[in-house]
């Protein structure tokens, strides 16, 4: 199970509906919206 750390909540959130995005450095990452605060969470290095 993949988890991302939310810096706003200072808690780990489970990745459920992550969207794959490409970062500026050409690395792929997963983007998830925190269900609690609505902030963006990124998981880098996951395919
Ligand atoms: Zn949050």
mmCIF file of the protein (N, C-alpha, C, O) and its ligand, coordinates in Angstrom:
data_MODEL
# 
_entry.id   MODEL 
# 
loop_
_entity.id 
_entity.type 
_entity.pdbx_number_of_molecules 
1 polymer     1 
2 non-polymer 1 
# 
_entity_poly.entity_id                      1 
_entity_poly.type                           'polypeptide(L)' 
_entity_poly.nstd_linkage                   no 
_entity_poly.nstd_monomer                   no 
_entity_poly.pdbx_seq_one_letter_code       
;(UNK)(UNK)(UNK)(UNK)(UNK)(UNK)(UNK)(UNK)(UNK)(UNK)(UNK)(UNK)(UNK)(UNK)(UNK)(UNK)
(UNK)(UNK)(UNK)(UNK)(UNK)(UNK)(UNK)(UNK)(UNK)(UNK)(UNK)(UNK)(UNK)(UNK)(UNK)(UNK)
(UNK)(UNK)(UNK)(UNK)(UNK)(UNK)(UNK)(UNK)(UNK)(UNK)(UNK)(UNK)(UNK)(UNK)(UNK)
;
_entity_poly.pdbx_seq_one_letter_code_can   XXXXXXXXXXXXXXXXXXXXXXXXXXXXXXXXXXXXXXXXXXXXXXX 
_entity_poly.pdbx_strand_id                 A 
# 
loop_
_entity_poly_seq.entity_id 
_entity_poly_seq.num 
_entity_poly_seq.mon_id 
_entity_poly_seq.hetero 
1 1  UNK n 
1 2  UNK n 
1 3  UNK n 
1 4  UNK n 
1 5  UNK n 
1 6  UNK n 
1 7  UNK n 
1 8  UNK n 
1 9  UNK n 
1 10 UNK n 
1 11 UNK n 
1 12 UNK n 
1 13 UNK n 
1 14 UNK n 
1 15 UNK n 
1 16 UNK n 
1 17 UNK n 
1 18 UNK n 
1 19 UNK n 
1 20 UNK n 
1 21 UNK n 
1 22 UNK n 
1 23 UNK n 
1 24 UNK n 
1 25 UNK n 
1 26 UNK n 
1 27 UNK n 
1 28 UNK n 
1 29 UNK n 
1 30 UNK n 
1 31 UNK n 
1 32 UNK n 
1 33 UNK n 
1 34 UNK n 
1 35 UNK n 
1 36 UNK n 
1 37 UNK n 
1 38 UNK n 
1 39 UNK n 
1 40 UNK n 
1 41 UNK n 
1 42 UNK n 
1 43 UNK n 
1 44 UNK n 
1 45 UNK n 
1 46 UNK n 
1 47 UNK n 
# 
loop_
_struct_asym.id 
_struct_asym.entity_id 
A 1 
B 2 
# 
loop_
_chem_comp.id 
_chem_comp.type 
_chem_comp.mon_nstd_flag 
UNK 'L-peptide linking' . 
ZN  non-polymer         . 
# 
_pdbx_entity_nonpoly.entity_id   2 
_pdbx_entity_nonpoly.name        ? 
_pdbx_entity_nonpoly.comp_id     ZN 
# 
_pdbx_nonpoly_scheme.asym_id         B 
_pdbx_nonpoly_scheme.entity_id       2 
_pdbx_nonpoly_scheme.mon_id          ZN 
_pdbx_nonpoly_scheme.ndb_seq_num     1 
_pdbx_nonpoly_scheme.pdb_seq_num     101 
_pdbx_nonpoly_scheme.auth_seq_num    101 
_pdbx_nonpoly_scheme.pdb_mon_id      ZN 
_pdbx_nonpoly_scheme.auth_mon_id     ZN 
_pdbx_nonpoly_scheme.pdb_strand_id   A 
_pdbx_nonpoly_scheme.pdb_ins_code    . 
# 
loop_
_atom_site.group_PDB 
_atom_site.id 
_atom_site.type_symbol 
_atom_site.label_atom_id 
_atom_site.label_alt_id 
_atom_site.label_comp_id 
_atom_site.label_asym_id 
_atom_site.label_entity_id 
_atom_site.label_seq_id 
_atom_site.pdbx_PDB_ins_code 
_atom_site.Cartn_x 
_atom_site.Cartn_y 
_atom_site.Cartn_z 
_atom_site.occupancy 
_atom_site.B_iso_or_equiv 
_atom_site.pdbx_formal_charge 
_atom_site.auth_seq_id 
_atom_site.auth_comp_id 
_atom_site.auth_asym_id 
_atom_site.auth_atom_id 
_atom_site.pdbx_PDB_model_num 
ATOM   1   N  N  . UNK A 1 1  ? 0.850   -1.195 0.000   1.00 0.00 ? 1   UNK A N  1 
ATOM   2   C  CA . UNK A 1 1  ? 0.000   0.000  0.000   1.00 0.00 ? 1   UNK A CA 1 
ATOM   3   C  C  . UNK A 1 1  ? 0.887   1.247  0.000   1.00 0.00 ? 1   UNK A C  1 
ATOM   4   O  O  . UNK A 1 1  ? 1.844   1.353  0.767   1.00 0.00 ? 1   UNK A O  1 
ATOM   5   N  N  . UNK A 1 2  ? 0.545   2.168  -0.868  1.00 0.00 ? 2   UNK A N  1 
ATOM   6   C  CA . UNK A 1 2  ? 1.368   3.360  -0.998  1.00 0.00 ? 2   UNK A CA 1 
ATOM   7   C  C  . UNK A 1 2  ? 0.850   4.466  -0.088  1.00 0.00 ? 2   UNK A C  1 
ATOM   8   O  O  . UNK A 1 2  ? -0.354  4.697  0.023   1.00 0.00 ? 2   UNK A O  1 
ATOM   9   N  N  . UNK A 1 3  ? 1.776   5.128  0.546   1.00 0.00 ? 3   UNK A N  1 
ATOM   10  C  CA . UNK A 1 3  ? 1.395   6.230  1.402   1.00 0.00 ? 3   UNK A CA 1 
ATOM   11  C  C  . UNK A 1 3  ? 2.193   7.463  1.049   1.00 0.00 ? 3   UNK A C  1 
ATOM   12  O  O  . UNK A 1 3  ? 3.331   7.373  0.587   1.00 0.00 ? 3   UNK A O  1 
ATOM   13  N  N  . UNK A 1 4  ? 1.598   8.600  1.266   1.00 0.00 ? 4   UNK A N  1 
ATOM   14  C  CA . UNK A 1 4  ? 2.280   9.871  1.043   1.00 0.00 ? 4   UNK A CA 1 
ATOM   15  C  C  . UNK A 1 4  ? 2.192   10.680 2.328   1.00 0.00 ? 4   UNK A C  1 
ATOM   16  O  O  . UNK A 1 4  ? 1.238   10.561 3.096   1.00 0.00 ? 4   UNK A O  1 
ATOM   17  N  N  . UNK A 1 5  ? 3.201   11.499 2.539   1.00 0.00 ? 5   UNK A N  1 
ATOM   18  C  CA . UNK A 1 5  ? 3.208   12.304 3.747   1.00 0.00 ? 5   UNK A CA 1 
ATOM   19  C  C  . UNK A 1 5  ? 2.656   13.684 3.443   1.00 0.00 ? 5   UNK A C  1 
ATOM   20  O  O  . UNK A 1 5  ? 3.144   14.365 2.541   1.00 0.00 ? 5   UNK A O  1 
ATOM   21  N  N  . UNK A 1 6  ? 1.647   14.099 4.186   1.00 0.00 ? 6   UNK A N  1 
ATOM   22  C  CA . UNK A 1 6  ? 1.097   15.433 4.033   1.00 0.00 ? 6   UNK A CA 1 
ATOM   23  C  C  . UNK A 1 6  ? 1.794   16.367 5.016   1.00 0.00 ? 6   UNK A C  1 
ATOM   24  O  O  . UNK A 1 6  ? 1.755   16.161 6.229   1.00 0.00 ? 6   UNK A O  1 
ATOM   25  N  N  . UNK A 1 7  ? 2.427   17.390 4.471   1.00 0.00 ? 7   UNK A N  1 
ATOM   26  C  CA . UNK A 1 7  ? 3.170   18.306 5.334   1.00 0.00 ? 7   UNK A CA 1 
ATOM   27  C  C  . UNK A 1 7  ? 2.245   19.272 6.061   1.00 0.00 ? 7   UNK A C  1 
ATOM   28  O  O  . UNK A 1 7  ? 2.603   19.802 7.113   1.00 0.00 ? 7   UNK A O  1 
ATOM   29  N  N  . UNK A 1 8  ? 1.071   19.501 5.512   1.00 0.00 ? 8   UNK A N  1 
ATOM   30  C  CA . UNK A 1 8  ? 0.121   20.380 6.199   1.00 0.00 ? 8   UNK A CA 1 
ATOM   31  C  C  . UNK A 1 8  ? -0.470  19.693 7.423   1.00 0.00 ? 8   UNK A C  1 
ATOM   32  O  O  . UNK A 1 8  ? -0.560  20.282 8.501   1.00 0.00 ? 8   UNK A O  1 
ATOM   33  N  N  . UNK A 1 9  ? -0.868  18.448 7.242   1.00 0.00 ? 9   UNK A N  1 
ATOM   34  C  CA . UNK A 1 9  ? -1.476  17.697 8.341   1.00 0.00 ? 9   UNK A CA 1 
ATOM   35  C  C  . UNK A 1 9  ? -0.420  17.066 9.237   1.00 0.00 ? 9   UNK A C  1 
ATOM   36  O  O  . UNK A 1 9  ? -0.696  16.699 10.379  1.00 0.00 ? 9   UNK A O  1 
ATOM   37  N  N  . UNK A 1 10 ? 0.780   16.945 8.710   1.00 0.00 ? 10  UNK A N  1 
ATOM   38  C  CA . UNK A 1 10 ? 1.847   16.227 9.401   1.00 0.00 ? 10  UNK A CA 1 
ATOM   39  C  C  . UNK A 1 10 ? 1.409   14.805 9.719   1.00 0.00 ? 10  UNK A C  1 
ATOM   40  O  O  . UNK A 1 10 ? 1.584   14.302 10.829  1.00 0.00 ? 10  UNK A O  1 
ATOM   41  N  N  . UNK A 1 11 ? 0.830   14.178 8.695   1.00 0.00 ? 11  UNK A N  1 
ATOM   42  C  CA . UNK A 1 11 ? 0.370   12.800 8.859   1.00 0.00 ? 11  UNK A CA 1 
ATOM   43  C  C  . UNK A 1 11 ? 0.486   12.089 7.518   1.00 0.00 ? 11  UNK A C  1 
ATOM   44  O  O  . UNK A 1 11 ? 0.543   12.726 6.467   1.00 0.00 ? 11  UNK A O  1 
ATOM   45  N  N  . UNK A 1 12 ? 0.520   10.794 7.568   1.00 0.00 ? 12  UNK A N  1 
ATOM   46  C  CA . UNK A 1 12 ? 0.573   10.018 6.350   1.00 0.00 ? 12  UNK A CA 1 
ATOM   47  C  C  . UNK A 1 12 ? -0.827  9.750  5.839   1.00 0.00 ? 12  UNK A C  1 
ATOM   48  O  O  . UNK A 1 12 ? -1.750  9.460  6.600   1.00 0.00 ? 12  UNK A O  1 
ATOM   49  N  N  . UNK A 1 13 ? -0.955  9.858  4.513   1.00 0.00 ? 13  UNK A N  1 
ATOM   50  C  CA . UNK A 1 13 ? -2.244  9.614  3.864   1.00 0.00 ? 13  UNK A CA 1 
ATOM   51  C  C  . UNK A 1 13 ? -2.095  8.458  2.893   1.00 0.00 ? 13  UNK A C  1 
ATOM   52  O  O  . UNK A 1 13 ? -1.076  8.306  2.219   1.00 0.00 ? 13  UNK A O  1 
ATOM   53  N  N  . UNK A 1 14 ? -3.117  7.669  2.846   1.00 0.00 ? 14  UNK A N  1 
ATOM   54  C  CA . UNK A 1 14 ? -3.136  6.550  1.919   1.00 0.00 ? 14  UNK A CA 1 
ATOM   55  C  C  . UNK A 1 14 ? -3.400  7.047  0.504   1.00 0.00 ? 14  UNK A C  1 
ATOM   56  O  O  . UNK A 1 14 ? -4.242  7.919  0.289   1.00 0.00 ? 14  UNK A O  1 
ATOM   57  N  N  . UNK A 1 15 ? -2.677  6.487  -0.452  1.00 0.00 ? 15  UNK A N  1 
ATOM   58  C  CA . UNK A 1 15 ? -2.867  6.865  -1.849  1.00 0.00 ? 15  UNK A CA 1 
ATOM   59  C  C  . UNK A 1 15 ? -3.981  6.013  -2.439  1.00 0.00 ? 15  UNK A C  1 
ATOM   60  O  O  . UNK A 1 15 ? -3.875  4.787  -2.491  1.00 0.00 ? 15  UNK A O  1 
ATOM   61  N  N  . UNK A 1 16 ? -5.029  6.655  -2.876  1.00 0.00 ? 16  UNK A N  1 
ATOM   62  C  CA . UNK A 1 16 ? -6.168  5.917  -3.428  1.00 0.00 ? 16  UNK A CA 1 
ATOM   63  C  C  . UNK A 1 16 ? -6.461  6.282  -4.872  1.00 0.00 ? 16  UNK A C  1 
ATOM   64  O  O  . UNK A 1 16 ? -6.653  5.404  -5.714  1.00 0.00 ? 16  UNK A O  1 
ATOM   65  N  N  . UNK A 1 17 ? -6.496  7.549  -5.153  1.00 0.00 ? 17  UNK A N  1 
ATOM   66  C  CA . UNK A 1 17 ? -6.867  7.999  -6.499  1.00 0.00 ? 17  UNK A CA 1 
ATOM   67  C  C  . UNK A 1 17 ? -5.758  8.836  -7.106  1.00 0.00 ? 17  UNK A C  1 
ATOM   68  O  O  . UNK A 1 17 ? -5.998  9.902  -7.673  1.00 0.00 ? 17  UNK A O  1 
ATOM   69  N  N  . UNK A 1 18 ? -4.558  8.340  -6.977  1.00 0.00 ? 18  UNK A N  1 
ATOM   70  C  CA . UNK A 1 18 ? -3.421  9.123  -7.436  1.00 0.00 ? 18  UNK A CA 1 
ATOM   71  C  C  . UNK A 1 18 ? -3.423  9.267  -8.951  1.00 0.00 ? 18  UNK A C  1 
ATOM   72  O  O  . UNK A 1 18 ? -3.853  8.387  -9.697  1.00 0.00 ? 18  UNK A O  1 
ATOM   73  N  N  . UNK A 1 19 ? -2.927  10.404 -9.356  1.00 0.00 ? 19  UNK A N  1 
ATOM   74  C  CA . UNK A 1 19 ? -2.815  10.721 -10.779 1.00 0.00 ? 19  UNK A CA 1 
ATOM   75  C  C  . UNK A 1 19 ? -1.335  10.772 -11.106 1.00 0.00 ? 19  UNK A C  1 
ATOM   76  O  O  . UNK A 1 19 ? -0.545  11.356 -10.366 1.00 0.00 ? 19  UNK A O  1 
ATOM   77  N  N  . UNK A 1 20 ? -0.959  10.144 -12.240 1.00 0.00 ? 20  UNK A N  1 
ATOM   78  C  CA . UNK A 1 20 ? 0.452   10.150 -12.601 1.00 0.00 ? 20  UNK A CA 1 
ATOM   79  C  C  . UNK A 1 20 ? 0.805   11.462 -13.293 1.00 0.00 ? 20  UNK A C  1 
ATOM   80  O  O  . UNK A 1 20 ? 0.143   11.882 -14.242 1.00 0.00 ? 20  UNK A O  1 
ATOM   81  N  N  . UNK A 1 21 ? 1.834   12.081 -12.811 1.00 0.00 ? 21  UNK A N  1 
ATOM   82  C  CA . UNK A 1 21 ? 2.272   13.351 -13.392 1.00 0.00 ? 21  UNK A CA 1 
ATOM   83  C  C  . UNK A 1 21 ? 3.759   13.266 -13.691 1.00 0.00 ? 21  UNK A C  1 
ATOM   84  O  O  . UNK A 1 21 ? 4.478   12.422 -13.155 1.00 0.00 ? 21  UNK A O  1 
ATOM   85  N  N  . UNK A 1 22 ? 4.198   14.164 -14.562 1.00 0.00 ? 22  UNK A N  1 
ATOM   86  C  CA . UNK A 1 22 ? 5.610   14.225 -14.909 1.00 0.00 ? 22  UNK A CA 1 
ATOM   87  C  C  . UNK A 1 22 ? 6.189   15.507 -14.330 1.00 0.00 ? 22  UNK A C  1 
ATOM   88  O  O  . UNK A 1 22 ? 5.682   16.600 -14.581 1.00 0.00 ? 22  UNK A O  1 
ATOM   89  N  N  . UNK A 1 23 ? 7.239   15.363 -13.566 1.00 0.00 ? 23  UNK A N  1 
ATOM   90  C  CA . UNK A 1 23 ? 7.857   16.527 -12.951 1.00 0.00 ? 23  UNK A CA 1 
ATOM   91  C  C  . UNK A 1 23 ? 8.809   17.208 -13.923 1.00 0.00 ? 23  UNK A C  1 
ATOM   92  O  O  . UNK A 1 23 ? 9.123   16.676 -14.988 1.00 0.00 ? 23  UNK A O  1 
ATOM   93  N  N  . UNK A 1 24 ? 9.260   18.390 -13.536 1.00 0.00 ? 24  UNK A N  1 
ATOM   94  C  CA . UNK A 1 24 ? 10.125  19.179 -14.413 1.00 0.00 ? 24  UNK A CA 1 
ATOM   95  C  C  . UNK A 1 24 ? 11.427  18.452 -14.737 1.00 0.00 ? 24  UNK A C  1 
ATOM   96  O  O  . UNK A 1 24 ? 11.982  18.628 -15.822 1.00 0.00 ? 24  UNK A O  1 
ATOM   97  N  N  . UNK A 1 25 ? 11.905  17.657 -13.827 1.00 0.00 ? 25  UNK A N  1 
ATOM   98  C  CA . UNK A 1 25 ? 13.153  16.943 -14.059 1.00 0.00 ? 25  UNK A CA 1 
ATOM   99  C  C  . UNK A 1 25 ? 12.929  15.620 -14.789 1.00 0.00 ? 25  UNK A C  1 
ATOM   100 O  O  . UNK A 1 25 ? 13.797  14.747 -14.800 1.00 0.00 ? 25  UNK A O  1 
ATOM   101 N  N  . UNK A 1 26 ? 11.753  15.489 -15.395 1.00 0.00 ? 26  UNK A N  1 
ATOM   102 C  CA . UNK A 1 26 ? 11.434  14.327 -16.218 1.00 0.00 ? 26  UNK A CA 1 
ATOM   103 C  C  . UNK A 1 26 ? 11.227  13.046 -15.426 1.00 0.00 ? 26  UNK A C  1 
ATOM   104 O  O  . UNK A 1 26 ? 11.239  11.953 -15.993 1.00 0.00 ? 26  UNK A O  1 
ATOM   105 N  N  . UNK A 1 27 ? 11.041  13.172 -14.151 1.00 0.00 ? 27  UNK A N  1 
ATOM   106 C  CA . UNK A 1 27 ? 10.747  11.988 -13.344 1.00 0.00 ? 27  UNK A CA 1 
ATOM   107 C  C  . UNK A 1 27 ? 9.239   11.895 -13.161 1.00 0.00 ? 27  UNK A C  1 
ATOM   108 O  O  . UNK A 1 27 ? 8.540   12.906 -13.086 1.00 0.00 ? 27  UNK A O  1 
ATOM   109 N  N  . UNK A 1 28 ? 8.769   10.693 -13.091 1.00 0.00 ? 28  UNK A N  1 
ATOM   110 C  CA . UNK A 1 28 ? 7.339   10.526 -12.890 1.00 0.00 ? 28  UNK A CA 1 
ATOM   111 C  C  . UNK A 1 28 ? 7.031   10.483 -11.400 1.00 0.00 ? 28  UNK A C  1 
ATOM   112 O  O  . UNK A 1 28 ? 7.835   10.023 -10.590 1.00 0.00 ? 28  UNK A O  1 
ATOM   113 N  N  . UNK A 1 29 ? 5.875   10.963 -11.072 1.00 0.00 ? 29  UNK A N  1 
ATOM   114 C  CA . UNK A 1 29 ? 5.457   10.977 -9.679  1.00 0.00 ? 29  UNK A CA 1 
ATOM   115 C  C  . UNK A 1 29 ? 3.956   10.743 -9.633  1.00 0.00 ? 29  UNK A C  1 
ATOM   116 O  O  . UNK A 1 29 ? 3.261   10.875 -10.640 1.00 0.00 ? 29  UNK A O  1 
ATOM   117 N  N  . UNK A 1 30 ? 3.476   10.399 -8.468  1.00 0.00 ? 30  UNK A N  1 
ATOM   118 C  CA . UNK A 1 30 ? 2.040   10.256 -8.280  1.00 0.00 ? 30  UNK A CA 1 
ATOM   119 C  C  . UNK A 1 30 ? 1.545   11.454 -7.491  1.00 0.00 ? 30  UNK A C  1 
ATOM   120 O  O  . UNK A 1 30 ? 2.139   11.848 -6.486  1.00 0.00 ? 30  UNK A O  1 
ATOM   121 N  N  . UNK A 1 31 ? 0.453   12.022 -7.962  1.00 0.00 ? 31  UNK A N  1 
ATOM   122 C  CA . UNK A 1 31 ? -0.124  13.172 -7.276  1.00 0.00 ? 31  UNK A CA 1 
ATOM   123 C  C  . UNK A 1 31 ? -1.444  12.762 -6.654  1.00 0.00 ? 31  UNK A C  1 
ATOM   124 O  O  . UNK A 1 31 ? -2.295  12.151 -7.301  1.00 0.00 ? 31  UNK A O  1 
ATOM   125 N  N  . UNK A 1 32 ? -1.594  13.104 -5.412  1.00 0.00 ? 32  UNK A N  1 
ATOM   126 C  CA . UNK A 1 32 ? -2.810  12.751 -4.683  1.00 0.00 ? 32  UNK A CA 1 
ATOM   127 C  C  . UNK A 1 32 ? -3.276  13.984 -3.923  1.00 0.00 ? 32  UNK A C  1 
ATOM   128 O  O  . UNK A 1 32 ? -2.464  14.797 -3.481  1.00 0.00 ? 32  UNK A O  1 
ATOM   129 N  N  . UNK A 1 33 ? -4.566  14.113 -3.778  1.00 0.00 ? 33  UNK A N  1 
ATOM   130 C  CA . UNK A 1 33 ? -5.094  15.224 -2.999  1.00 0.00 ? 33  UNK A CA 1 
ATOM   131 C  C  . UNK A 1 33 ? -5.426  14.714 -1.598  1.00 0.00 ? 33  UNK A C  1 
ATOM   132 O  O  . UNK A 1 33 ? -6.119  13.710 -1.427  1.00 0.00 ? 33  UNK A O  1 
ATOM   133 N  N  . UNK A 1 34 ? -4.920  15.421 -0.621  1.00 0.00 ? 34  UNK A N  1 
ATOM   134 C  CA . UNK A 1 34 ? -5.169  15.025 0.764   1.00 0.00 ? 34  UNK A CA 1 
ATOM   135 C  C  . UNK A 1 34 ? -6.668  15.140 1.067   1.00 0.00 ? 34  UNK A C  1 
ATOM   136 O  O  . UNK A 1 34 ? -7.262  16.196 0.848   1.00 0.00 ? 34  UNK A O  1 
ATOM   137 N  N  . UNK A 1 35 ? -7.273  14.081 1.558   1.00 0.00 ? 35  UNK A N  1 
ATOM   138 C  CA . UNK A 1 35 ? -8.716  14.112 1.833   1.00 0.00 ? 35  UNK A CA 1 
ATOM   139 C  C  . UNK A 1 35 ? -9.083  14.985 3.022   1.00 0.00 ? 35  UNK A C  1 
ATOM   140 O  O  . UNK A 1 35 ? -10.254 15.313 3.215   1.00 0.00 ? 35  UNK A O  1 
ATOM   141 N  N  . UNK A 1 36 ? -8.105  15.357 3.809   1.00 0.00 ? 36  UNK A N  1 
ATOM   142 C  CA . UNK A 1 36 ? -8.388  16.144 5.011   1.00 0.00 ? 36  UNK A CA 1 
ATOM   143 C  C  . UNK A 1 36 ? -8.235  17.639 4.750   1.00 0.00 ? 36  UNK A C  1 
ATOM   144 O  O  . UNK A 1 36 ? -9.148  18.416 5.029   1.00 0.00 ? 36  UNK A O  1 
ATOM   145 N  N  . UNK A 1 37 ? -7.082  18.043 4.217   1.00 0.00 ? 37  UNK A N  1 
ATOM   146 C  CA . UNK A 1 37 ? -6.819  19.472 4.039   1.00 0.00 ? 37  UNK A CA 1 
ATOM   147 C  C  . UNK A 1 37 ? -6.919  19.914 2.588   1.00 0.00 ? 37  UNK A C  1 
ATOM   148 O  O  . UNK A 1 37 ? -6.915  21.114 2.315   1.00 0.00 ? 37  UNK A O  1 
ATOM   149 N  N  . UNK A 1 38 ? -7.007  18.979 1.650   1.00 0.00 ? 38  UNK A N  1 
ATOM   150 C  CA . UNK A 1 38 ? -7.130  19.344 0.250   1.00 0.00 ? 38  UNK A CA 1 
ATOM   151 C  C  . UNK A 1 38 ? -5.814  19.712 -0.406  1.00 0.00 ? 38  UNK A C  1 
ATOM   152 O  O  . UNK A 1 38 ? -5.788  20.118 -1.568  1.00 0.00 ? 38  UNK A O  1 
ATOM   153 N  N  . UNK A 1 39 ? -4.727  19.574 0.326   1.00 0.00 ? 39  UNK A N  1 
ATOM   154 C  CA . UNK A 1 39 ? -3.420  19.902 -0.230  1.00 0.00 ? 39  UNK A CA 1 
ATOM   155 C  C  . UNK A 1 39 ? -2.929  18.810 -1.158  1.00 0.00 ? 39  UNK A C  1 
ATOM   156 O  O  . UNK A 1 39 ? -3.437  17.688 -1.148  1.00 0.00 ? 39  UNK A O  1 
ATOM   157 N  N  . UNK A 1 40 ? -1.942  19.151 -1.953  1.00 0.00 ? 40  UNK A N  1 
ATOM   158 C  CA . UNK A 1 40 ? -1.400  18.196 -2.899  1.00 0.00 ? 40  UNK A CA 1 
ATOM   159 C  C  . UNK A 1 40 ? -0.259  17.402 -2.277  1.00 0.00 ? 40  UNK A C  1 
ATOM   160 O  O  . UNK A 1 40 ? 0.628   17.950 -1.622  1.00 0.00 ? 40  UNK A O  1 
ATOM   161 N  N  . UNK A 1 41 ? -0.312  16.101 -2.501  1.00 0.00 ? 41  UNK A N  1 
ATOM   162 C  CA . UNK A 1 41 ? 0.745   15.222 -2.015  1.00 0.00 ? 41  UNK A CA 1 
ATOM   163 C  C  . UNK A 1 41 ? 1.426   14.609 -3.235  1.00 0.00 ? 41  UNK A C  1 
ATOM   164 O  O  . UNK A 1 41 ? 0.764   14.237 -4.203  1.00 0.00 ? 41  UNK A O  1 
ATOM   165 N  N  . UNK A 1 42 ? 2.725   14.509 -3.182  1.00 0.00 ? 42  UNK A N  1 
ATOM   166 C  CA . UNK A 1 42 ? 3.449   13.894 -4.281  1.00 0.00 ? 42  UNK A CA 1 
ATOM   167 C  C  . UNK A 1 42 ? 4.243   12.697 -3.776  1.00 0.00 ? 42  UNK A C  1 
ATOM   168 O  O  . UNK A 1 42 ? 4.902   12.749 -2.738  1.00 0.00 ? 42  UNK A O  1 
ATOM   169 N  N  . UNK A 1 43 ? 4.159   11.628 -4.540  1.00 0.00 ? 43  UNK A N  1 
ATOM   170 C  CA . UNK A 1 43 ? 4.970   10.454 -4.255  1.00 0.00 ? 43  UNK A CA 1 
ATOM   171 C  C  . UNK A 1 43 ? 5.923   10.294 -5.409  1.00 0.00 ? 43  UNK A C  1 
ATOM   172 O  O  . UNK A 1 43 ? 5.507   9.971  -6.522  1.00 0.00 ? 43  UNK A O  1 
ATOM   173 N  N  . UNK A 1 44 ? 7.189   10.516 -5.163  1.00 0.00 ? 44  UNK A N  1 
ATOM   174 C  CA . UNK A 1 44 ? 8.182   10.483 -6.227  1.00 0.00 ? 44  UNK A CA 1 
ATOM   175 C  C  . UNK A 1 44 ? 8.837   9.113  -6.272  1.00 0.00 ? 44  UNK A C  1 
ATOM   176 O  O  . UNK A 1 44 ? 9.116   8.496  -5.244  1.00 0.00 ? 44  UNK A O  1 
ATOM   177 N  N  . UNK A 1 45 ? 9.070   8.663  -7.489  1.00 0.00 ? 45  UNK A N  1 
ATOM   178 C  CA . UNK A 1 45 ? 9.782   7.412  -7.657  1.00 0.00 ? 45  UNK A CA 1 
ATOM   179 C  C  . UNK A 1 45 ? 8.892   6.194  -7.761  1.00 0.00 ? 45  UNK A C  1 
ATOM   180 O  O  . UNK A 1 45 ? 9.387   5.069  -7.841  1.00 0.00 ? 45  UNK A O  1 
ATOM   181 N  N  . UNK A 1 46 ? 7.588   6.398  -7.761  1.00 0.00 ? 46  UNK A N  1 
ATOM   182 C  CA . UNK A 1 46 ? 6.663   5.283  -7.932  1.00 0.00 ? 46  UNK A CA 1 
ATOM   183 C  C  . UNK A 1 46 ? 6.165   5.268  -9.370  1.00 0.00 ? 46  UNK A C  1 
ATOM   184 O  O  . UNK A 1 46 ? 5.794   6.297  -9.934  1.00 0.00 ? 46  UNK A O  1 
ATOM   185 N  N  . UNK A 1 47 ? 6.170   4.097  -9.930  1.00 0.00 ? 47  UNK A N  1 
ATOM   186 C  CA . UNK A 1 47 ? 5.685   3.984  -11.317 1.00 0.00 ? 47  UNK A CA 1 
ATOM   187 C  C  . UNK A 1 47 ? 4.199   3.794  -11.336 1.00 0.00 ? 47  UNK A C  1 
ATOM   188 O  O  . UNK A 1 47 ? 3.605   3.679  -12.408 1.00 0.00 ? 47  UNK A O  1 
HETATM 189 ZN ZN . ZN  B 2 .  ? -3.405  17.107 4.550   1.00 0.00 ? 101 ZN  A ZN 1 
# 
